[in-house]
Amino acid sequence: MSTTGAEGVTSSGRRFQVHSCLGRGGFGEVYRATMSSSGGVRTEVAIKVLRGDIDPGSDSVKRLRDEGRLLGALRHPSILRVHDLVLLENRVALVTEYVEGDDLDKCMVPSMPIRALLGVLGEVASALDAAWTTPSPTSGEAIHLVHRDVKPANIRIGRHGEVKLLDFGIARATNVVREAQTANNAMMGSYLYMAPERFHEDRVEPPSDIYALGC
């Protein structure tokens, strides 16, 4: 995908300009961009763009849309804020806040103070609690969102020390009727951080996230 100078418009009328690629993964790429509101306010954002060979009607796209819809209901300082879902060069993309920093797996060195690590884990635990208990803006009932892929690579430490839990892309609300498996019948998540019950139970609840956080 050609990124430098690429432009788009969000569903709310805000415009953005893509600057550079931040990384690539199984879903696609993540880019840094600037989003401009109608009032002229400019905000640095990250844009998660699905691979071009992914069918817009696939489960990957549905999971990304779930991520945007569910995160839109959350307001927690340690959960990445979602701005919008857009089409960028005919590819589905999720526009989120941009947090400059490193993932926890890069910060976990022998010199990292245990007090600092415990502080990070405490903030992530608070974020997971909010994801489970925050009421839906439409029904008023708790959205019951389980992350399903808590691991150091999905925890960002900002340059000012802020903690952000990333990538709810494989998470889903447990009260939404849909299979909890990928198209090839493989479980969603990272095996090294999966609770034992994940290997023989379809239903996933908060204890699975807490187990992963403690690994």
C-alpha positions in Angstrom: 0.0 0.0 0.0 1.3 3.5 -0.9 1.0 5.5 2.4 2.9 8.8 2.4 0.5 11.5 1.6 -2.5 9.2 1.4 -5.7 10.9 2.6 -9.1 9.8 3.7 -12.3 10.9 5.4 -13.9 9.4 8.5 -17.6 8.8 8.8 -17.9 11.8 11.0 -16.3 14.0 8.4 -12.9 14.3 9.9 -10.0 14.0 7.5 -6.6 12.3 7.9 -3.3 12.1 6.2 -1.1 9.0 6.4 2.6 9.6 7.1 4.5 6.3 7.8 4.2 2.6 8.5 4.6 1.7 12.2 4.5 -2.1 11.7 3.0 -5.2 10.1 1.2 -8.2 11.5 -1.2 -11.0 10.6 -4.1 -8.6 10.0 -2.2 -6.1 7.9 -0.3 -2.9 8.7 -0.5 0.0 11.2 0.3 3.5 10.1 0.9 6.9 11.8 -1.4 9.7 10.5 -2.7 13.1 11.3 -6.5 13.6 11.7 -8.1 17.0 11.2 -11.5 17.9 12.5 -13.9 20.4 10.9 -12.8 22.9 13.5 -9.2 22.6 12.5 -8.0 20.6 15.4 -5.2 18.2 14.4 -4.6 14.9 16.2 -1.9 12.3 15.8 -3.6 8.9 15.2 -2.7 5.3 14.4 -4.6 3.5 11.5 -4.9 -0.3 11.5 -5.4 -1.4 7.9 -6.4 -4.9 6.9 -4.3 -6.7 4.2 -5.5 -6.1 0.7 -6.1 -9.8 0.1 -8.7 -10.1 3.0 -12.3 -10.3 1.8 -14.3 -7.4 3.2 -17.0 -9.9 4.3 -14.5 -12.2 6.1 -14.4 -12.9 9.8 -11.3 -10.7 10.1 -13.3 -7.7 9.0 -16.1 -8.6 11.3 -13.7 -8.8 14.2 -12.2 -5.4 13.3 -15.7 -3.9 13.2 -16.5 -5.5 16.6 -13.3 -3.9 18.0 -14.4 -0.5 16.9 -17.9 -0.8 18.1 -17.1 -2.3 21.5 -14.1 0.0 22.2 -16.3 2.9 21.3 -18.4 2.2 24.4 -15.3 2.2 26.7 -13.8 5.2 28.4 -10.8 4.0 30.4 -7.3 5.7 30.5 -5.6 2.3 29.9 -7.7 1.2 26.9 -6.8 2.5 23.5 -9.3 5.1 22.3 -11.1 4.3 19.0 -12.0 7.2 16.7 -13.6 5.6 13.7 -13.8 2.9 11.0 -12.9 4.1 7.5 -12.0 2.8 4.0 -8.5 3.6 3.0 -7.7 2.8 -0.7 -10.7 0.4 -0.6 -9.4 -1.4 2.5 -11.1 -1.4 5.9 -9.2 0.5 8.6 -9.6 1.3 12.3 -8.5 4.8 13.4 -7.3 4.9 17.0 -5.3 7.2 19.2 -1.6 7.2 18.6 0.6 6.3 21.6 4.4 6.8 21.1 6.4 4.3 23.1 7.3 0.6 23.3 5.4 -2.6 23.9 5.9 -4.2 27.3 7.8 -7.2 25.8 10.5 -4.7 24.8 10.5 -3.0 28.2 10.8 -6.2 30.3 14.5 -6.2 30.9 16.3 -7.3 34.1 16.7 -3.7 35.1 13.0 -3.0 35.1 11.9 -2.3 38.7 9.4 -4.8 40.0 7.4 -1.9 41.4 7.1 -0.5 37.9 6.0 -3.8 36.5 3.4 -4.3 39.2 2.0 -0.8 38.4 1.6 -1.7 34.7 -0.1 -5.0 35.6 -2.5 -3.1 37.9 -3.5 -0.7 35.2 -4.1 -3.5 32.7 -6.2 -5.3 35.3 -8.3 -2.1 35.8 -8.7 -1.9 32.0 -9.9 -5.5 31.8 -12.4 -4.9 34.6 -13.8 -1.9 32.7 -14.1 -4.0 29.5 -16.2 -6.5 31.4 -18.4 -4.1 33.4 -18.9 -1.0 31.3 -22.6 -0.6 30.3 -23.6 -0.5 26.7 -24.7 2.9 25.5 -27.7 1.3 23.8 -29.0 -1.4 26.3 -27.4 -0.2 29.5 -26.3 -3.7 30.2 -22.6 -4.6 30.8 -20.9 -5.2 27.5 -19.0 -8.2 28.9 -15.9 -7.8 26.6 -13.1 -10.3 27.0 -9.8 -9.4 25.4 -8.7 -13.0 24.6 -5.1 -12.1 23.7 -3.5 -10.4 26.7 0.3 -10.6 26.3 3.2 -8.2 26.6 3.2 -7.4 22.9 -0.4 -6.0 23.4 0.5 -3.7 26.2 2.0 -0.3 25.2 4.1 1.8 27.6 4.0 5.5 26.4 6.9 7.8 26.6 5.3 9.6 29.5 4.7 6.3 31.4 1.0 5.9 30.3 -0.2 2.3 30.0 -2.4 1.2 27.1 -4.0 -2.2 26.4 -4.0 -2.7 22.6 -5.7 -4.9 20.0 -9.1 -6.0 21.0 -9.4 -7.2 17.4 -9.8 -10.8 18.3 -12.0 -10.0 21.3 -15.8 -10.2 21.3 -18.6 -9.5 23.7 -19.7 -12.8 25.2 -23.3 -11.8 24.8 -22.9 -11.5 21.0 -23.9 -14.7 19.2 -21.0 -15.8 17.0 -18.6 -18.6 17.0 -15.5 -18.0 19.1 -13.2 -19.5 16.5 -11.4 -18.4 13.4 -12.4 -19.5 9.9 -10.0 -22.4 9.9 -11.4 -23.6 13.3 -8.4 -22.5 15.2 -8.7 -20.8 18.6 -8.1 -17.1 18.8 -5.2 -16.0 21.0 -1.5 -16.7 21.8 -0.9 -20.2 23.1 1.8 -19.3 25.6 -0.7 -17.0 27.4 -3.8 -19.1 27.2 -5.5 -20.4 30.3 -5.9 -24.2 30.4 -9.7 -24.0 30.0 -9.2 -22.2 26.6 -8.1 -25.5 25.1 -11.3 -27.4 25.8 -14.0 -24.8 26.4 -15.7 -22.5 23.8 -16.9 -20.0 26.4 -14.3 -17.4 27.5 -14.7 -15.4 30.7 -12.6 -12.8 32.6 -10.5 -15.4 34.5 -8.9 -16.3 31.2 -7.6 -12.7 30.7 -6.4 -12.6 34.3 -4.5 -15.9 33.8 -2.8 -14.4 30.7 -2.0 -11.2 32.6 -0.1 -13.2 35.2 1.9 -15.3 32.8 
